[in-house]
Amino acid sequence: MALSSCTPEAYEASGPPLAPTPIITDSIINPSVYTISGQTWVIERYRIGQIGEINLTSDTVVFHVNGVMQFNDVDANYAFYPSASVYILTLYQTPWGMLSGSVNPFNLEVGEILGLPFSNISVGGNGMQVYLWMRRL
């Protein structure tokens, strides 16, 4: 068995170091931020599960600042924040439990949500989905 050793070659710099380059940001993210604070929406229809009857309703949701809302004149809470290219809307204290779903910016621009799924994230809610049809007043 023969042993050999190697020695590293000397490194010679070919000039001064390069200047730092700016960080390229993701152009997909839109710098505009949507808000629902101060808006009133009406839930006009809902469906529990992917298959089933679409039920008519007329539930008024008024979104105030700091995560406070009124659901049919009853004080409740909500959360609304951006996540990637959508917004997450979580409605606490609804007749269907604690619901959370992804809302596209287009829905916020036109003021209409057409059958988007919201998952019941309440303890014991088993992730049941409630599809909501909502319109901004």
N, C-alpha and C positions, 0 to 999 in steps of 0.2 A: 504494500500500500504506500503510495507516494503522496506526500503533502506538498502543496504549493501555496504560495501567498500571492496576493495581488495588491498593488498599490494604486490608489486613486490618481487619476490624471489631474494635473493642476488646472484650475478653472481660470480663464482669463476673460475679464469683462470686455465687451466690444464697444463700450461707450457708456454714457450716463444712463441711469434708470429712466424708464418711460414715465411720463406724467400720468396720474390717475385718470381714468375715464369715468364719465358719469354713469350712474346706474340707470338702466333702461327699465321703465315701469311697464306694467301690464296695460296695454291700451284697451283691453276689454272692459275694465272697470270704469264706469261712468262717474265722474266727480260729483254730479248732481245727486242730492240726497232727497228722497221723498219723505214726506211726513203725513200722518193722518191726524195729528193733533189739531183740534179745532174743527174737525169734520164730523158730519152726521151721515151714517149709512143705515140702510134698511135691509134686513135679511128677509127676502121675499119668498124663498123656497129652501127646502132642505131634503136630503135623502140620507137615510142611515144605511151604510154599506154600498157596495158597488152595484148591487141589483136590488131593486125594490121600488116602491112607490115614491114619487116626488110629492112632498107635502107642501101646501101653501101655508105661509105664516106672514106676519107683519111685525117683526121685532126691530125696534129702533135702537141703534147703538150710537152713542155720542162719545167721541174720543176727546178727552181733555189732556192736559199736559201731565207729565210725570207718571205716566202709566195708569192714570185713573180714567175710567169710562163709566157711562151709565147704560145699562142694558134694560130697556123698558122702564126707565126712571129709577132703577135700582143700582146703587153704587157697586162697582166691581173694578177689576184691574185688567190691564192688558200689557203686552210687550210687543214692540215693533222695532225691528233692526235689520240692517242689510246683511246678507250672507251670500257671497259669491255674486251671481248675477240676479238674484231674487231678494225678496224681503220676507222675513219670518214674522208672521202675525200669530200671537198666542192670545186667546180670549179665555180669561179665567171666569168662573162662576156663571156658566151658561146652562141652559136647561139640559144640554147634552154632555156636560162635564167640562173639563179643561181642554180646549181645542187648540191645536197648533198646526199651521200650514204655511206653505210657500206661496207668495203672491208675486206675480210678474209685474215689472214696472209698467207694462202696457195696461194692466188692469187698473193701476193707480192713475194713469194718465186719462183713461176714458171714464173712470169712475164706475166700473162694472166688474163684478166677479161672477163668472158663469160656471157653476158646478165644480168649483175647485175642492179637492179633498182636504179635509182637516182631520188630523188624528187625535183621538181622545188620549191625552197623556196623563189623565188622572190616575191615582193609585187604584188599581183594580179595573181600569178602563180597557185593558187588553188591546190597546191600539186600534179600537174600533174607529172606522172612518165615517165622518159625517161630511157630506157634500153640501156646500153652501152656494146659494145664488144671492148676491148682495148688490146694492146700487147706492151710489153716493147721492145724497140730496143736494 
